[in-house]
């Protein structure tokens, strides 16, 4: 079982999004090792692949951008914290 990642602040959320995007691309390759990597960073749900991450920031701008981006995987909106 993978430990969830914590994306903290603007930089953490931007770098974290890039990391998860790359891991998803690599995990979609056909080999069993790549599939194991995909399950380390994401869990499958009826709504698709969801990143195992918490998003935390004092401003909602970057977190909301990450939550609303169109891509083949997504973040769980319940695992985000922003100061409104």
KOLTORFI-801597 format. One record per residue: residue number from 1; residue in three letters; x, y, z of N, C-alpha, C in turn. Coordinates in steps of 0.1 Angstrom, whole numbers. Layout:
BEGIN
<rec NUM ALA <X Y Z> <X Y Z> <X Y Z>>
...
end
This chain:
BEGIN
<rec 1 UNK <8 -12 0> <0 0 0> <9 12 0>>
<rec 2 UNK <6 22 -8> <13 34 -9> <9 44 1>>
<rec 3 UNK <18 52 6> <15 63 15> <11 75 6>>
<rec 4 UNK <0 82 10> <-4 94 2> <7 104 1>>
<rec 5 UNK <8 111 -9> <17 123 -11> <11 135 -6>>
<rec 6 UNK <18 145 -1> <13 157 4> <19 168 -5>>
<rec 7 UNK <11 175 -12> <15 186 -21> <12 199 -13>>
<rec 8 UNK <22 206 -9> <21 218 0> <25 230 -7>>
<rec 9 UNK <17 240 -7> <20 253 -13> <19 253 -28>>
<rec 10 UNK <22 265 -33> <21 266 -48> <31 258 -55>>
<rec 11 UNK <43 258 -51> <54 250 -57> <51 235 -56>>
<rec 12 UNK <47 231 -44> <45 217 -41> <33 212 -50>>
<rec 13 UNK <23 220 -52> <12 216 -60> <15 216 -75>>
<rec 14 UNK <23 225 -79> <27 226 -93> <37 214 -97>>
<rec 15 UNK <47 212 -88> <56 201 -90> <49 187 -88>>
<rec 16 UNK <40 186 -79> <33 174 -76> <24 170 -88>>
<rec 17 UNK <18 180 -94> <9 177 -106> <18 172 -117>>
<rec 18 UNK <30 178 -120> <39 173 -130> <44 159 -127>>
<rec 19 UNK <47 156 -114> <51 143 -111> <40 133 -114>>
<rec 20 UNK <28 135 -109> <17 126 -111> <14 124 -126>>
<rec 21 UNK <15 135 -134> <13 134 -148> <23 124 -155>>
<rec 22 UNK <35 126 -151> <46 117 -156> <44 103 -151>>
<rec 23 UNK <41 101 -139> <39 87 -134> <27 81 -140>>
<rec 24 UNK <17 88 -144> <6 82 -151> <10 78 -165>>
<rec 25 UNK <17 87 -172> <22 83 -185> <30 71 -185>>
<rec 26 UNK <40 70 -175> <49 58 -174> <41 46 -170>>
<rec 27 UNK <31 47 -161> <23 36 -156> <14 30 -166>>
<rec 28 UNK <11 37 -177> <2 32 -187> <9 23 -197>>
<rec 29 UNK <22 22 -196> <30 13 -204> <26 -1 -201>>
<rec 30 UNK <28 -10 -210> <23 -24 -208> <30 -33 -198>>
<rec 31 UNK <42 -30 -194> <49 -40 -186> <43 -41 -172>>
<rec 32 UNK <45 -53 -165> <40 -54 -152> <46 -44 -142>>
<rec 33 UNK <59 -41 -143> <65 -32 -134> <59 -18 -135>>
<rec 34 UNK <55 -14 -147> <49 -1 -149> <35 -1 -143>>
<rec 35 UNK <28 -12 -144> <14 -13 -138> <15 -12 -123>>
<rec 36 UNK <25 -18 -117> <27 -17 -103> <30 -3 -98>>
<rec 37 UNK <38 4 -107> <41 18 -104> <28 26 -104>>
<rec 38 UNK <19 23 -114> <7 31 -115> <-2 29 -103>>
<rec 39 UNK <-2 17 -97> <-10 14 -85> <-4 20 -73>>
<rec 40 UNK <9 23 -73> <16 30 -62> <12 45 -61>>
<rec 41 UNK <10 51 -72> <7 66 -73> <-8 68 -74>>
<rec 42 UNK <-16 59 -79> <-30 61 -82> <-38 49 -76>>
<rec 43 UNK <-51 52 -73> <-60 41 -71> <-72 42 -81>>
<rec 44 UNK <-77 30 -85> <-88 30 -94> <-101 31 -87>>
<rec 45 UNK <-110 39 -93> <-124 40 -88> <-133 40 -100>>
<rec 46 UNK <-146 39 -97> <-155 39 -108> <-154 52 -117>>
<rec 47 UNK <-148 63 -111> <-147 75 -118> <-133 76 -124>>
<rec 48 UNK <-125 66 -124> <-112 66 -131> <-100 65 -121>>
<rec 49 UNK <-88 69 -126> <-76 68 -117> <-76 81 -109>>
<rec 50 UNK <-74 79 -96> <-73 91 -87> <-59 91 -80>>
<rec 51 UNK <-53 102 -80> <-40 104 -74> <-40 102 -59>>
<rec 52 UNK <-30 96 -54> <-30 94 -39> <-22 106 -33>>
<rec 53 UNK <-29 117 -32> <-23 129 -28> <-33 138 -20>>
<rec 54 UNK <-27 146 -11> <-34 157 -4> <-29 170 -10>>
<rec 55 UNK <-38 179 -13> <-34 192 -19> <-36 203 -8>>
<rec 56 UNK <-26 210 -4> <-27 220 7> <-21 233 2>>
<rec 57 UNK <-29 244 4> <-24 257 0> <-32 268 8>>
<rec 58 UNK <-26 279 10> <-33 290 16> <-42 298 7>>
<rec 59 UNK <-39 296 -6> <-47 303 -17> <-53 292 -25>>
<rec 60 UNK <-66 293 -29> <-72 283 -37> <-68 282 -52>>
<rec 61 UNK <-61 292 -57> <-58 293 -72> <-52 280 -77>>
<rec 62 UNK <-41 276 -72> <-33 264 -78> <-41 251 -75>>
<rec 63 UNK <-46 250 -63> <-53 238 -59> <-65 236 -68>>
<rec 64 UNK <-73 247 -70> <-85 246 -79> <-81 243 -93>>
<rec 65 UNK <-70 248 -98> <-65 245 -112> <-62 231 -113>>
<rec 66 UNK <-55 225 -103> <-52 211 -103> <-65 202 -103>>
<rec 67 UNK <-74 206 -95> <-87 198 -93> <-95 199 -106>>
<rec 68 UNK <-94 209 -113> <-103 211 -125> <-97 208 -138>>
<rec 69 UNK <-84 204 -139> <-77 201 -152> <-83 189 -158>>
<rec 70 UNK <-84 189 -171> <-89 178 -179> <-77 169 -183>>
<rec 71 UNK <-77 157 -178> <-66 147 -180> <-72 133 -177>>
<rec 72 UNK <-65 123 -181> <-70 109 -179> <-70 105 -164>>
<rec 73 UNK <-65 112 -155> <-65 109 -141> <-70 122 -134>>
<rec 74 UNK <-72 121 -121> <-77 133 -114> <-73 132 -99>>
<rec 75 UNK <-75 143 -92> <-73 144 -78> <-87 143 -71>>
<rec 76 UNK <-87 138 -59> <-99 137 -51> <-102 150 -45>>
<rec 77 UNK <-113 157 -48> <-116 170 -42> <-117 170 -27>>
<rec 78 UNK <-120 158 -22> <-122 157 -7> <-108 157 0>>
<rec 79 UNK <-97 156 -7> <-84 156 -2> <-77 168 -5>>
<rec 80 UNK <-83 180 -4> <-77 193 -6> <-81 202 5>>
<rec 81 UNK <-72 211 9> <-74 221 19> <-69 234 14>>
<rec 82 UNK <-78 244 14> <-73 258 11> <-80 267 21>>
<rec 83 UNK <-73 279 22> <-79 289 31> <-87 298 22>>
<rec 84 UNK <-100 299 25> <-109 308 16> <-110 321 23>>
end
